[in-house]
């Protein structure tokens, strides 16, 4: 019995770290989506985003068996994140706009409530990814004497709940920090959207590996090969974005002032 709880403790630590990384991505997306708003509205939008992240992740905890079994939900989350990322990258690198056009677009298509709505949908997609990642680790644990809850062994369920709460705490503290970071390194915005796209690809892989879809082998989404590929690319985007982010705009402003 002691070996079981030792295994649970180690898995919980790993899962808290994983949820922390996914929550950091979520917090970064909140900051990026809200960055165009005036300062007061930006703070309110991020507060709404954090609240929705709490609600959706706790809802996902109680819908674990549903989220893990219905591939259409996973597909919608994947499609939205990929759309969000690709749209930004396309607009940044392939669509030329003058400053007036950009300002007009901010006024007409990116007001406070549309921004909050966009944050909410992103929160849903990240909640799905977070819970599916937690389930993938928790299901490998041995059974415990605890009663079943949420369609799972009580011990496995408890591990997921604790890790999710830890991730939510990080979202609370990280979102405002990322807002400040984006002001200093505006080039990180593109890296953030690339991360969003890559997380969407991860959800797409999970969808394609679902037993009712069968495009990929059912075990592939949680295989060592795919896990290494996913985290290697994610870290490469984050590190590359940090070193390639442009400080020059802020530096020029400070110099001119």
Residue pairs with C-beta under 8 A, 6 or more apart in sequence:
4 142
4 144
7 141
7 142
8 141
8 144
8 155
8 159
11 137
11 138
11 140
11 141
11 159
12 159
12 162
12 163
14 137
15 134
15 137
15 138
15 159
15 160
15 163
16 162
16 163
16 166
16 167
18 133
18 134
18 137
18 163
19 130
19 133
19 134
19 163
19 164
19 166
19 167
19 170
20 166
20 167
20 170
21 234
22 126
22 129
22 130
22 133
22 167
22 199
23 130
23 167
23 168
23 170
23 171
23 174
24 170
24 174
25 126
25 195
25 196
25 199
26 53
26 122
26 123
26 126
26 130
26 171
27 170
27 171
27 174
27 175
27 177
27 178
28 174
28 178
28 188
28 192
28 195
29 119
29 122
29 126
29 192
29 196
30 45
30 46
30 49
30 50
30 53
30 119
30 122
30 123
30 171
30 175
30 178
31 46
31 175
31 176
31 178
31 179
31 181
31 182
31 192
32 178
32 182
32 189
32 192
32 193
33 45
33 49
33 115
33 118
33 119
33 122
34 41
34 42
34 45
34 46
34 49
34 115
34 119
34 179
35 42
35 179
35 182
35 189
36 106
36 110
36 115
37 45
37 110
37 112
37 115
41 112
42 179
43 176
44 112
45 112
45 115
45 116
45 119
46 175
46 176
46 179
48 116
48 119
48 120
49 116
49 119
49 120
49 123
49 175
50 171
50 172
50 175
52 119
52 120
52 123
53 123
53 126
53 127
53 168
53 171
54 168
54 171
56 120
56 123
56 124
56 127
57 127
57 130
57 131
57 164
57 167
57 168
58 164
59 127
60 67
60 127
60 128
60 130
60 131
60 164
61 131
61 150
61 160
61 161
61 164
62 150
63 131
64 131
64 135
64 150
64 151
64 152
64 157
64 160
65 150
65 151
65 152
66 73
67 73
67 74
67 128
67 131
67 132
68 131
68 132
68 135
71 207
71 210
71 212
71 213
73 128
74 128
74 132
74 203
74 206
74 207
74 210
75 203
75 204
75 207
76 125
77 124
77 125
77 128
77 129
77 200
77 203
78 125
78 200
78 201
78 202
78 203
78 204
78 206
78 207
79 200
79 204
80 121
80 122
80 125
80 200
81 122
81 125
81 196
81 197
81 199
81 200
81 203
82 197
82 200
82 201
82 204
83 200
84 118
84 122
84 193
84 196
84 197
84 200
85 193
85 194
85 195
85 196
85 197
85 198
85 200
86 197
88 189
88 190
88 193
89 190
89 193
89 194
89 197
91 97
92 190
97 105
122 196
125 199
125 200
125 203
126 199
128 203
129 199
129 202
129 203
130 164
130 167
131 160
131 164
132 203
132 206
134 159
134 160
134 163
134 164
135 160
136 221
136 222
138 152
138 156
138 157
138 159
138 160
139 152
139 156
141 153
141 155
141 156
141 159
143 153
143 155
144 153
144 154
144 155
144 156
146 153
146 154
146 155
146 158
147 154
148 154
149 157
150 157
152 160
181 188
182 188
182 189
182 192
183 250
184 247
184 250
185 242
185 245
185 246
185 247
186 245
186 246
186 249
186 250
187 241
187 244
187 245
187 246
188 241
188 242
188 245
190 241
191 237
191 238
191 240
191 241
191 242
191 244
191 245
192 241
194 237
194 241
195 234
195 237
195 238
198 230
198 233
198 234
198 237
199 234
202 230
205 216
205 220
205 221
205 226
206 221
207 213
208 215
208 216
208 221
209 215
209 216
209 217
209 218
209 219
209 220
209 221
210 218
211 218
220 226
